[in-house]
Amino acid sequence: MLDGVNAYLIDTGADTLTLVDTGLQILHPRRVLRAIGAFGRAPDDLGDILITHQHIDHAGGLARVAAATGARVHVHPLDAPEIEAGDRTRPGLGRGPSTRLIARSARIRPVEPVPVDHYLPDVDGVIDGVGIRSIHTPGHTAGHTAFLWPAHGGVLFVGDALMNWRGHLGHAPSAEDWDQATASIGLLADLDFQAVAFGHGPLLRNQAVARVRRFAEDVAGTRP
C-alpha cells in the first residue's frame, strides 16, 4: 500500500517482474524501486507496467518508474492520450471531493508525459510476454482495465472498478459513466478467482468470488 493507494509488484516466475499501477509522482516511485530491491532484483528487472487507468493516484509515478527501469508501459487506448500528454484533468471525470482533489493535484503538480508501448485491447486477452489477462472495465474511466493473474487460483486486480471500504465492497466515488461502471462490475463477477486486489483497500481473500458476485447482483438490482 502506498499511502491510501495500492500498487502491486508481481513475480510471475518469468525473467522479469510486473507492476500494476505506480501510485503518485512524489515518493511512490522510490518505494516501488525499494520493493524491487526487496525481491533481490535490480530496477531493470521490471519488465512491464500495467496501468488500470490514467488518474494520478494510479499513474502519477509512471514516468519516473518507467525511466528508472526501462519497463514496457501498457495502457488502454482510451486512457492513453492523458498518459502520453501528461494531462490528467480530462472533462467528464465525474463529480465529488475525490474528483476535485485529482483535478487540483494535476494542476498544482503537472504529471510528466509517458510514451505508451502497448495498447490494451477492448476485448479480453492475455498480454504477450506477461501471462496476465486484461479485462476492459470502462466506467470509472473510459479505458479502465482490470487484470487477472492466473496464479494462486486467480488474483484479480480491479483498480477502481471496485473498492474495499473497510471490508465492504463499493463503487469508486466518481465515474465517467455510472452505467458502464455497473456493467463492468458484472463482468468481473463472471470471472473465476480466489483473491481480489483493489486500488484502494486491503486484499480480499475470504469468499472473494461469492462476495463480488453478491455485490454485482445488488448493484444490478438498483439500476433503473
C-alpha contacts under 8 A as a table, 3 or more apart, distances in Angstrom:
res1	aa1	res2	aa2	distance
1	M	4	G	6.58
1	M	5	V	5.91
1	M	6	N	4.43
1	M	7	A	6.49
2	L	5	V	5.18
2	L	6	N	5.45
2	L	7	A	6.96
2	L	23	G	6.68
2	L	28	H	6.48
2	L	31	R	7.94
3	D	6	N	7.86
4	G	200	H	6.38
4	G	201	G	7.60
5	V	23	G	6.48
5	V	57	D	6.76
5	V	58	H	7.37
5	V	199	G	5.74
5	V	200	H	5.09
5	V	201	G	7.60
6	N	21	D	7.63
6	N	23	G	6.85
6	N	58	H	7.89
6	N	198	F	7.03
6	N	199	G	4.99
6	N	200	H	6.00
6	N	201	G	7.71
7	A	19	L	7.16
7	A	20	V	5.68
7	A	21	D	5.03
7	A	22	T	5.57
7	A	23	G	6.26
7	A	58	H	7.62
7	A	199	G	7.15
8	Y	19	L	5.59
8	Y	20	V	5.04
8	Y	21	D	6.87
9	L	17	L	6.98
9	L	18	T	5.85
9	L	19	L	4.51
9	L	20	V	6.51
9	L	32	V	7.97
9	L	35	A	7.69
9	L	36	I	7.65
10	I	17	L	5.79
10	I	18	T	5.05
10	I	19	L	6.06
10	I	20	V	7.90
11	D	14	A	7.23
11	D	16	T	7.39
11	D	17	L	5.05
11	D	18	T	6.58
12	T	16	T	7.82
12	T	17	L	6.68
12	T	18	T	7.42
12	T	130	V	7.92
12	T	131	G	7.92
13	G	16	T	7.79
14	A	17	L	7.24
15	D	45	D	7.46
16	T	45	D	4.97
16	T	46	L	5.47
16	T	47	G	5.09
16	T	48	D	7.91
17	L	45	D	6.04
17	L	46	L	4.59
17	L	47	G	5.64
17	L	48	D	6.96
18	T	46	L	5.94
18	T	47	G	6.01
18	T	48	D	4.91
18	T	49	I	5.92
18	T	50	L	7.50
18	T	130	V	7.51
19	L	22	T	7.45
19	L	46	L	7.38
19	L	48	D	6.31
19	L	49	I	4.75
19	L	50	L	6.09
20	V	49	I	5.88
20	V	50	L	4.74
20	V	51	I	5.93
20	V	52	T	7.28
20	V	157	F	7.93
21	D	49	I	6.83
21	D	50	L	6.05
21	D	51	I	4.88
21	D	52	T	6.46
21	D	58	H	5.26
21	D	59	A	5.95
21	D	62	L	7.68
22	T	28	H	7.02
22	T	29	P	6.74
22	T	32	V	7.34
22	T	51	I	7.80
22	T	57	D	7.92
22	T	58	H	5.61
22	T	59	A	5.38
22	T	60	G	6.87
22	T	61	G	5.17
22	T	62	L	5.62
22	T	65	V	7.35
23	G	28	H	5.67
23	G	29	P	7.35
23	G	56	I	7.24
23	G	57	D	4.97
23	G	58	H	4.51
23	G	59	A	5.79
23	G	60	G	5.94
23	G	61	G	5.49
23	G	62	L	7.77
24	L	27	L	7.38
24	L	28	H	5.77
24	L	29	P	7.62
24	L	56	I	5.87
24	L	57	D	4.74
24	L	58	H	6.41
24	L	59	A	6.55
24	L	60	G	4.33
24	L	61	G	4.82
25	Q	28	H	6.36
25	Q	29	P	6.66
25	Q	56	I	7.63
25	Q	59	A	7.80
25	Q	60	G	4.49
25	Q	61	G	3.74
25	Q	62	L	7.26
25	Q	63	A	7.97
25	Q	64	R	7.37
25	Q	111	V	7.24
26	I	29	P	6.97
26	I	61	G	6.97
27	L	30	R	5.52
27	L	31	R	6.57
28	H	31	R	5.01
28	H	32	V	6.21
28	H	61	G	6.53
29	P	32	V	5.02
29	P	33	L	6.26
29	P	61	G	5.54
29	P	62	L	7.75
29	P	64	R	6.33
29	P	65	V	5.58
30	R	33	L	5.11
30	R	34	R	6.17
31	R	34	R	4.97
31	R	35	A	6.15
32	V	35	A	5.05
32	V	36	I	6.39
32	V	65	V	7.65
33	L	36	I	5.08
33	L	37	G	6.43
33	L	43	P	6.43
33	L	65	V	7.56
34	R	37	G	5.01
34	R	38	A	6.25
35	A	38	A	4.89
35	A	39	F	6.59
36	I	39	F	5.28
36	I	40	G	6.90
36	I	41	R	5.66
36	I	42	A	6.58
36	I	43	P	6.50
36	I	46	L	7.71
37	G	40	G	5.00
37	G	41	R	5.12
37	G	42	A	6.04
37	G	43	P	7.47
38	A	41	R	7.21
41	R	45	D	6.14
42	A	45	D	5.36
42	A	46	L	7.76
43	P	46	L	5.90
43	P	68	A	6.61
43	P	69	T	4.84
44	D	47	G	7.10
44	D	68	A	7.58
44	D	69	T	4.50
44	D	70	G	6.22
44	D	71	A	7.20
45	D	69	T	7.29
46	L	49	I	7.83
46	L	69	T	6.08
46	L	70	G	7.62
46	L	71	A	5.69
47	G	69	T	7.79
47	G	70	G	7.40
47	G	71	A	4.54
47	G	72	R	6.14
48	D	71	A	4.89
48	D	72	R	4.67
48	D	73	V	6.10
48	D	74	H	7.37
48	D	130	V	7.49
49	I	66	A	7.81
49	I	71	A	6.35
49	I	72	R	6.03
49	I	73	V	4.97
49	I	74	H	6.07
50	L	73	V	6.36
50	L	74	H	4.96
50	L	75	V	6.59
51	I	54	Q	7.26
51	I	58	H	7.30
51	I	59	A	6.67
51	I	73	V	7.61
51	I	74	H	6.16
51	I	75	V	5.45
51	I	145	T	7.61
52	T	58	H	7.39
52	T	75	V	7.25
52	T	144	H	5.50
52	T	145	T	4.80
52	T	146	A	6.03
52	T	147	F	7.93
52	T	158	V	7.64
52	T	159	G	5.50
52	T	160	D	7.90
53	H	58	H	6.82
53	H	59	A	7.18
53	H	75	V	7.33
53	H	76	H	7.77
53	H	79	D	6.39
53	H	141	T	6.76
53	H	143	G	6.39
53	H	144	H	4.79
53	H	145	T	6.61
53	H	159	G	7.51
54	Q	58	H	6.76
54	Q	59	A	5.70
54	Q	79	D	5.70
54	Q	80	A	7.36
54	Q	82	E	6.62
54	Q	83	I	6.17
54	Q	88	R	6.81
54	Q	141	T	7.88
54	Q	144	H	7.94
55	H	58	H	5.58
55	H	59	A	5.97
55	H	60	G	7.15
55	H	88	R	6.10
55	H	102	I	7.23
56	I	59	A	4.99
56	I	60	G	4.09
56	I	61	G	7.69
56	I	88	R	6.56
56	I	102	I	6.77
56	I	106	A	7.08
56	I	111	V	7.66
57	D	60	G	5.78
57	D	102	I	7.69
58	H	61	G	7.59
58	H	199	G	7.71
59	A	62	L	5.10
59	A	83	I	7.84
60	G	63	A	7.40
60	G	111	V	6.15
60	G	112	E	7.99
61	G	64	R	5.70
61	G	65	V	6.26
62	L	65	V	5.26
62	L	66	A	5.85
62	L	114	V	7.27
63	A	66	A	5.26
63	A	67	A	6.03
63	A	112	E	5.98
63	A	113	P	6.75
63	A	114	V	5.52
64	R	67	A	5.12
64	R	68	A	6.08
65	V	68	A	5.16
65	V	69	T	6.11
66	A	69	T	5.31
66	A	70	G	5.30
66	A	71	A	5.47
66	A	72	R	7.43
66	A	73	V	7.40
67	A	70	G	5.62
67	A	71	A	7.91
72	R	116	V	7.70
72	R	117	D	5.72
72	R	118	H	7.45
73	V	115	P	7.61
73	V	116	V	5.28
73	V	117	D	5.16
73	V	118	H	6.32
74	H	116	V	6.27
74	H	117	D	6.18
74	H	118	H	4.83
74	H	119	Y	5.82
74	H	120	L	6.32
75	V	79	D	6.75
75	V	80	A	5.84
75	V	116	V	6.67
75	V	118	H	6.62
75	V	119	Y	5.27
75	V	120	L	5.58
75	V	143	G	7.93
76	H	79	D	5.59
76	H	80	A	6.02
76	H	119	Y	5.13
76	H	120	L	4.43
76	H	121	P	6.65
76	H	122	D	7.78
76	H	136	H	7.91
76	H	143	G	5.17
76	H	144	H	7.11
76	H	145	T	6.98
77	P	80	A	4.79
77	P	81	P	7.27
77	P	119	Y	5.43
77	P	120	L	6.70
77	P	121	P	7.94
77	P	143	G	6.63
78	L	81	P	7.02
78	L	142	A	5.84
78	L	143	G	4.56
79	D	82	E	6.05
79	D	83	I	6.85
79	D	141	T	7.43
79	D	142	A	6.66
79	D	143	G	4.81
79	D	144	H	7.32
80	A	83	I	5.01
80	A	84	E	6.00
80	A	116	V	6.94
80	A	119	Y	7.77
80	A	143	G	7.97
81	P	84	E	5.16
81	P	85	A	5.96
81	P	87	D	7.98
82	E	85	A	5.12
82	E	86	G	5.62
82	E	87	D	4.71
82	E	88	R	5.68
82	E	90	R	7.51
82	E	113	P	7.98
83	I	86	G	5.28
83	I	87	D	6.72
83	I	88	R	7.52
83	I	113	P	5.87
83	I	114	V	5.82
83	I	115	P	7.44
83	I	116	V	7.62
84	E	87	D	7.90
84	E	113	P	4.84
84	E	114	V	4.81
84	E	115	P	5.21
84	E	116	V	6.67
85	A	112	E	7.80
85	A	113	P	4.90
85	A	114	V	7.25
86	G	110	P	7.10
86	G	111	V	5.01
86	G	112	E	5.01
86	G	113	P	3.90
86	G	114	V	7.01
87	D	90	R	7.22
87	D	106	A	7.47
87	D	110	P	7.65
87	D	111	V	6.87
87	D	113	P	7.66
88	R	102	I	7.93
88	R	103	A	6.98
88	R	106	A	6.01
88	R	111	V	7.65
89	T	93	L	7.75
89	T	102	I	7.77
89	T	103	A	5.26
89	T	106	A	6.66
89	T	107	R	7.82
90	R	93	L	6.24
92	G	176	E	5.53
93	L	99	T	6.91
93	L	140	H	7.84
93	L	141	T	7.09
93	L	174	S	7.23
93	L	175	A	6.20
93	L	176	E	4.89
94	G	99	T	6.41
94	G	174	S	5.14
94	G	175	A	5.13
94	G	176	E	5.23
95	R	98	S	7.86
95	R	99	T	5.65
95	R	100	R	7.25
95	R	174	S	5.95
95	R	175	A	7.84
96	G	99	T	5.39
96	G	100	R	6.45
96	G	173	P	7.00
96	G	174	S	6.60
97	P	100	R	5.14
97	P	101	L	6.16
98	S	101	L	5.04
98	S	102	I	6.23
98	S	173	P	7.01
98	S	174	S	7.37
99	T	102	I	5.20
99	T	103	A	6.31
99	T	174	S	6.57
100	R	103	A	5.20
100	R	104	R	5.96
101	L	104	R	5.10
101	L	105	S	5.98
102	I	105	S	5.25
102	I	106	A	6.23
103	A	106	A	5.18
103	A	107	R	6.38
104	R	107	R	5.19
104	R	108	I	6.18
105	S	108	I	5.13
105	S	109	R	5.93
105	S	110	P	7.90
106	A	109	R	5.45
106	A	110	P	5.35
106	A	111	V	6.62
107	R	110	P	5.85
116	V	119	Y	7.09
120	L	127	I	7.92
120	L	134	S	7.20
121	P	124	D	6.82
121	P	125	G	7.16
121	P	134	S	7.72
121	P	136	H	7.31
122	D	135	I	7.79
122	D	136	H	5.72
123	V	135	I	6.86
123	V	136	H	6.58
124	D	133	R	6.87
124	D	134	S	5.61
124	D	135	I	4.84
124	D	136	H	6.73
125	G	133	R	5.37
125	G	134	S	5.63
125	G	135	I	7.17
126	V	130	V	7.71
126	V	131	G	5.94
126	V	132	I	5.46
126	V	133	R	4.07
126	V	134	S	6.21
127	I	130	V	5.53
127	I	131	G	5.92
127	I	132	I	5.74
127	I	133	R	5.95
127	I	134	S	6.82
128	D	131	G	6.59
131	G	149	W	7.38
132	I	147	F	6.55
132	I	148	L	5.79
132	I	149	W	4.89
132	I	150	P	7.01
133	R	147	F	5.49
133	R	148	L	5.02
133	R	149	W	6.49
134	S	145	T	6.53
134	S	146	A	5.85
134	S	147	F	4.57
134	S	148	L	6.48
135	I	145	T	5.53
135	I	146	A	5.08
135	I	147	F	5.99
135	I	148	L	7.74
136	H	143	G	6.92
136	H	144	H	6.22
136	H	145	T	4.43
136	H	146	A	6.35
137	T	143	G	7.27
137	T	144	H	5.31
137	T	145	T	5.05
137	T	146	A	6.35
137	T	161	A	6.95
137	T	180	Q	7.86
137	T	181	A	7.25
137	T	184	S	4.85
137	T	185	I	7.74
137	T	187	L	7.54
138	P	141	T	5.71
138	P	142	A	4.77
138	P	143	G	5.60
138	P	144	H	4.95
138	P	145	T	7.04
138	P	177	D	7.85
138	P	180	Q	5.82
138	P	181	A	6.06
138	P	184	S	6.40
139	G	142	A	5.78
139	G	144	H	7.05
139	G	161	A	7.62
139	G	175	A	5.68
139	G	176	E	5.64
139	G	177	D	4.66
139	G	178	W	5.89
139	G	179	D	7.06
139	G	180	Q	4.48
139	G	181	A	3.80
139	G	182	T	7.52
139	G	184	S	7.17
140	H	144	H	6.56
140	H	160	D	6.81
140	H	161	A	6.43
140	H	172	A	7.25
140	H	174	S	6.55
140	H	175	A	3.95
140	H	176	E	5.43
140	H	177	D	6.62
140	H	178	W	7.48
140	H	181	A	5.93
141	T	144	H	5.19
141	T	175	A	6.39
141	T	176	E	5.50
141	T	177	D	7.53
142	A	176	E	7.02
142	A	177	D	7.91
144	H	159	G	7.89
144	H	161	A	7.63
145	T	158	V	7.53
145	T	159	G	7.45
146	A	156	L	7.25
146	A	157	F	5.58
146	A	158	V	4.71
146	A	159	G	6.28
146	A	161	A	7.69
147	F	156	L	5.86
147	F	157	F	5.03
147	F	158	V	6.69
148	L	154	G	6.50
148	L	155	V	5.71
148	L	156	L	4.52
148	L	157	F	6.20
148	L	193	F	7.95
149	W	154	G	5.55
149	W	155	V	5.12
149	W	156	L	6.42
149	W	157	F	7.99
150	P	153	G	6.16
150	P	154	G	4.27
150	P	155	V	6.43
150	P	193	F	7.84
151	A	154	G	5.27
151	A	155	V	6.82
152	H	155	V	6.92
152	H	194	Q	7.28
153	G	193	F	5.79
153	G	194	Q	5.31
153	G	195	A	7.96
154	G	192	D	6.82
154	G	193	F	4.10
154	G	194	Q	5.28
154	G	195	A	6.58
155	V	193	F	5.76
155	V	194	Q	6.10
155	V	195	A	4.88
155	V	196	V	5.78
155	V	197	A	6.99
156	L	193	F	6.42
156	L	194	Q	7.96
156	L	195	A	6.22
156	L	196	V	4.76
156	L	197	A	5.93
157	F	196	V	6.03
157	F	197	A	4.69
157	F	198	F	6.04
157	F	199	G	7.76
158	V	161	A	5.57
158	V	162	L	6.17
158	V	196	V	7.08
158	V	197	A	6.30
158	V	198	F	5.43
158	V	199	G	6.78
159	G	162	L	6.91
159	G	163	M	7.99
159	G	197	A	7.74
159	G	198	F	5.43
159	G	199	G	4.32
159	G	200	H	7.63
160	D	163	M	6.11
160	D	171	H	7.76
160	D	172	A	5.88
160	D	198	F	6.91
160	D	199	G	5.56
160	D	200	H	7.22
161	A	171	H	6.86
161	A	172	A	6.77
161	A	181	A	6.74
161	A	184	S	7.16
161	A	185	I	6.71
162	L	169	L	6.78
162	L	170	G	5.88
162	L	171	H	5.35
162	L	172	A	6.31
162	L	185	I	7.25
162	L	198	F	6.85
163	M	169	L	5.68
163	M	170	G	5.22
163	M	171	H	5.97
163	M	172	A	6.06
163	M	198	F	6.00
163	M	199	G	6.98
163	M	200	H	5.74
163	M	201	G	6.37
164	N	167	G	5.68
164	N	168	H	5.51
164	N	169	L	4.75
164	N	170	G	6.41
164	N	198	F	6.77
164	N	200	H	6.47
164	N	201	G	4.70
164	N	202	P	6.56
165	W	168	H	4.91
165	W	169	L	6.00
165	W	170	G	6.71
165	W	200	H	7.96
165	W	201	G	6.20
166	R	201	G	6.94
166	R	202	P	7.87
167	G	202	P	7.93
169	L	212	V	7.64
169	L	215	F	7.00
170	G	215	F	7.92
172	A	175	A	7.14
175	A	178	W	5.72
175	A	181	A	7.01
177	D	180	Q	5.42
177	D	181	A	6.22
178	W	181	A	4.88
178	W	182	T	6.19
179	D	182	T	5.20
179	D	183	A	6.24
180	Q	183	A	4.98
180	Q	184	S	6.03
181	A	184	S	5.13
181	A	185	I	6.51
182	T	185	I	5.26
182	T	186	G	6.72
182	T	216	A	7.70
182	T	219	V	6.79
182	T	220	A	6.87
183	A	186	G	5.10
183	A	187	L	6.51
183	A	220	A	7.92
184	S	187	L	4.88
184	S	188	L	6.35
185	I	188	L	5.13
185	I	189	A	6.22
185	I	216	A	5.80
186	G	189	A	5.02
186	G	190	D	6.53
186	G	213	R	7.62
186	G	216	A	5.45
186	G	217	E	7.82
186	G	220	A	7.91
187	L	190	D	5.41
187	L	191	L	7.13
188	L	191	L	5.50
188	L	212	V	7.81
189	A	192	D	7.93
189	A	209	V	7.00
189	A	212	V	5.72
189	A	213	R	4.81
189	A	216	A	6.49
190	D	213	R	7.58
192	D	209	V	6.95
193	F	196	V	7.60
193	F	208	A	7.51
193	F	209	V	6.34
194	Q	205	R	6.34
194	Q	207	Q	7.64
194	Q	208	A	6.00
194	Q	209	V	6.60
195	A	203	L	7.03
195	A	204	L	5.50
195	A	205	R	4.54
195	A	206	N	7.67
195	A	208	A	5.64
195	A	209	V	7.71
196	V	203	L	5.82
196	V	204	L	5.05
196	V	205	R	6.66
196	V	208	A	6.53
197	A	202	P	7.19
197	A	203	L	4.88
197	A	204	L	6.62
198	F	201	G	5.87
198	F	202	P	6.80
198	F	203	L	6.50
204	L	208	A	5.95
205	R	208	A	5.37
207	Q	210	A	5.39
207	Q	211	R	6.06
208	A	211	R	5.29
208	A	212	V	6.19
209	V	212	V	5.28
209	V	213	R	6.08
210	A	213	R	5.19
210	A	214	R	6.05
211	R	214	R	5.09
211	R	215	F	6.13
212	V	215	F	5.11
212	V	216	A	6.12
213	R	216	A	5.01
213	R	217	E	6.24
214	R	217	E	5.16
214	R	218	D	6.26
215	F	218	D	5.01
215	F	219	V	6.11
216	A	219	V	5.17
216	A	220	A	6.01
217	E	220	A	5.14
217	E	221	G	6.08
218	D	221	G	5.14
218	D	222	T	6.66
219	V	222	T	5.34
219	V	223	R	6.88
220	A	223	R	5.45
